[in-house]
Amino acid sequence: MPAPTVETVAVQLLAGWMGERFFRTFRVDDGDATPYDAVLLQRERRIGVTAGLLWPDGPVAGAAELADLLSSDIEGDPAVPAGGYAVWVPPRVALPEQEPQRSRLRVILARALGGLAPGERREVRLPATVKLAKIEAEGAYMSVTGGLAGEWLALSEGVKGAFHLDARAIHRTPSERAELDLILTRIRDRAVMLEPLEVTDVEVDDTWTVSRLPDGAPRGVTVVAAPESSDPIDGVGVRRGLRAHVARAVAQREAGRAELSVLVVVAALGHMSDEIVTASLRGMNPTAYGLLDLIALVADGEVRQVLQPRALPWAQS
């Protein structure tokens, strides 16, 4: 059986999130959802769902193959309960398609899926190497490119000399500040040992997210990945994609019957805090999405409400 699609993962997470938020049970209808992409059932009520991706359509190199390998790895593994799982690949990652890199990634991710409860997510450490160079003896500054660029000030604290750190191997930082500080301390400690014009490798960790989908999700592993060239914080691209999905959701709402109409979009983000979908929606004309009851964003294994329902059908009786 093929693993769930990214849109299916988004719908399953949406159903779980709505259940926790509204204190009701929502399940995905296995029947014909036309004209919607999916339908959630809450007792006799139908919730029509439109699901879309905020990156260009088309397969991502290596994603389907990695998903198939991971699905076969966890099949029958007593440490991994049967169910649906997702690997949330950070933005601007090129998935390895050659050996031994692909097998190393496969082993780490398969182990990380063990012991997850339905709806639970966890971070996974992946070995990464950053390059540190001491440019000159004078100054107290470290310029940074890549995933640690936002930490240049913290990295510059206490260093003697001018440095450059190439951190392009880091695509997502840990959520816990204490874990990030350990990485920064390791880099600063190595900087103390360098002489001018010397370059060294520093072994650190990239941090990805894996999650288990709610009960009832199709079995298998889905790799949620956007093309390496896709920029999740490109305002123009996000607004264009959001407008297209809003228009499609409105068309489905007009053509279908449902007590609640929901749009759920998926973004490839390192952290949910990086999202610009909320700001993009605020910049749209409200009449464009006036027929929609709820808009939600899925990223990094989490769900965030972007448009709050004006009314709920189960609260009107």
N, C-alpha and C positions, 0 to 999 in steps of 0.2 A: 504494500500500500504506500503511495507516495506521501511525503511529509506535507503538512499543511502549507499553504501559500502564506506570504507575508500578510496579505489582506485577511486571510482566515485567522491568523494569529491576532491581528488587531481586533477583529470581531470578538474572539474568545476573551481577550483581555478587557474589552469594553463590557461584555456581559458580567464578568467578575467584578469589575469596578462599579458598575451600576448596582449590583446586588449589595455591595458593601455600603454604597452611598445612600441608596434609597430603601435599604432594609427589606428587600424583596428578592425573590428568586427569578432570575432570567436565564433562559436556555436558548441555544441556537436551534432554530427550526431546520430540520433536515430536508424539508420538502422544497417545492419550487418557490423561490423568493421573488420572482418576477413581479414588478419591474425593479425591485431593489436588488442590491448586491447580496444582502442577507436579511433575515428576519429573526428578531428575538421574540420569544413568547414569555409573557408574564400573566399566568393564568389564561384567561380568554383574550387578553389584549395582545395586539401585534405592534411591534416596534420595528419600523422599517429602517434599515441601515445602509448607508452608502459608504464604501471604504476606498481610500485612495492613497497613493504614495507621493511624497513631496520630492521626488527625484525622477529623472527621465526614465521612460519605460524601456524595458529590454533586460535581458539576463546579465547578471554580474559574473564576470569570469571567476570560476572556481567555487561559487556559492552552492550551486546545486550538487556538485560532486562532493563537497565537504559535508553537506547535509545528508546525503546518502550514506557516506562513510560513518558519520556519527550515529545515524539511525540504526545501522547494522551493528555498530559497536555496543549500543545500549540494549539491543534486543536480547532478552534473556539474562541480562546482567542483574544479579540479585541486589546490587548496590543502587540500581537505578529503577525505581518503580515505573511500571508501564504508564504511559501518558504522553502528552505533548510537551515539547521543550523548544526553547528558542535561544539562539546565540545572537547577541546584539553586537554587531561589528561596528567599531567607532568610525567616524567619517575619515575619508581620504586614506583608507587602507586598501592595499592591493593584496588580495588573498593569495598565499603561495600555492602554486600549481606544480612545483618541482619538488623532488625528494632531495634531502631528508626533511626540508622545512615543513612540507604539508603533513607528514606523519608526526612530527613533533607537536605541531599545533593540534592535530587530531587527538593525540594521546592526552594532552593537558585538558582540552575541552571535554572529552568524554569522562574523565575522572571528575571534573568539576560539576557534572550533572548529577552525581550520586547524592542521595539523601535529601533532595529538595522536596518540600511539601507543595501541594497545589497552590499556585499563586505566589510562591516564594521566588526571590531573585538573590543572586550573590555575585560578588566580584571575583574575577580570576586573574591571577598574576601570570604574565607571559614574559619570559626573559627578553630583555632588549639591551642594546648597546648604544650609548651616546658618545660623541667625540668631544673632547675638551682640549682646547689649545690656549697656551699663554702667549699673548701677543707681545707684551713688553712688561718691564718691571715696574714702571711708574703707573700711578693711578690705583683705583679701587672700584673696578667696574667689570661686569660680565654681560656681554651681549648674548642673546639667546634666540635661536630659531627653532621652530617645531613646537611640539606639544607642551613644552615648559616655558614658552616665550612670555607668558603672563607672570612668571615667577622670577623675572630678571632682577627685580629689586631685592627679593629675599636671597637670591643666589649671590648678589653683590655684597651682602653684608659680611664684613670681616675678611674679605679677600684682599690681598696686597698685589696689585698689578692689574693689567688689562687682559681680559680673557674673552674667548668666544666658545660658546657651547652649541654644538649641532645636535639638537634633540628631536630631529625628525622621526626617529624611531619610536617616539612616544606619541600615541594617538589619543589616549585618554588617561587622565590622572585619577588617583584614588578619591573616593568620596570623602573619606575621613582625612581631616587635615593632618593628624598625627602620622599617618602613613605617608602622605606627601612630604612632610618634613623630614622623614627618614631618607627619602630619595635626595632631597636637596642637601642634607647634611653629608651624605656620601659624596656628592659632587664637590661640595666646598672642601671637604677633607682631602680629596685628590688634588684640588687646585693648589693647596698649600705645598705640595710636593713637587710642583712643576717648575722648571727653569724657563726663562724667556725662549720663545720659538719652539718649545717642546709640545708635542701632541700625544694624548693618551686616550685609551678607551675606558669608559666607566660602565660597569655592568649594573643595570637597574632593572625595573619592571615596567612593562606596559600593563594597563589594567582594563580588561574587558568585562562585560556583564553577561551572565546566562540566567535563564529563568525557566520555571516550570509553569505551564499554562494551567488554568483552572480545570477541575474535574469535568469530564465530558468532551474535552478537546481531542481531535484526531491524534492518534499515536504517531510518534516520529519527531525528528529534530528539524527545525526550520532555521536557516541562517539568514538573518535580517541584515542585508548589506546593500549599500548604495554604490554606484560607480565611483572609482577613485577620483575622478574629475569633478564629481558633484560637490558643491559648496552649500552646506546646510544653513549657513548664515548669510547667504546672498539674498538680500532683501528683494531684489527684482524677481529672481527666480522663485522664491517662496510665495510672493504675492501672486505671480502668474499662475503657479500651480494651485494655490488655494482658491483663486477665482474660478479656475476650471472645475475643480471638484465641487465647489459650492453650486455652480450652475448645473452640474450633473445631478447633484442631490436634490435641487429644486425641481428639476425635470422628473426625477423619479417620484418625488412627493406628489406632483401634480397628476402623475399617471397611476399612482398606487393608492392603496387603502391601508392606513395605519393610524393607531391612536397617538403615536409619537414618531417623529422623523428625526433621524440622527445621522450626522456626518462624522466619520472618524478618519483622521489622516495620520500617516506614519512618516516620521522624520528620522534620519540617521544623525543622531547627536551623541556627543560624548556624555553630556549630562542634560537632564531636562531643563536645568537653569539656563542653558544656552539658547533655548527656543525663542524664535521671533514670530511664531504663528499668531500669538495673542495680539502683538502689536500690529501685525499685518491685517488681522480681522478688524481691529479698531479703525484702521485707515480706509476700510471699504464702506461703500454706501450701505446703510442698514437695510434698504429695500432689496438689496441683492440676496440677502440670506433671511429675509423676513418670514419665509414659510418654514424654515427649519427650527426645530425645537431645541436641539442640543448639538454642539460641535465639540469634539474631544480630540486630543492629540495623544498619540502613542509614540514613545521614544525611550530607548535605554531600559526597556522592560517596565516602564511606568505609564500611567494614564493621567492626563491633566485636562480639566474642563476648560474650554476656551470660550464657549457660549453657554450661559446658564439658561435652563428652561424657564419660560415665563409661567407655565402651569404644567402640572403632572396629572395624567388621567386618573391615577389611583388616589389622588388627593381631592377629587372633586365630587365624590359620592356623598 
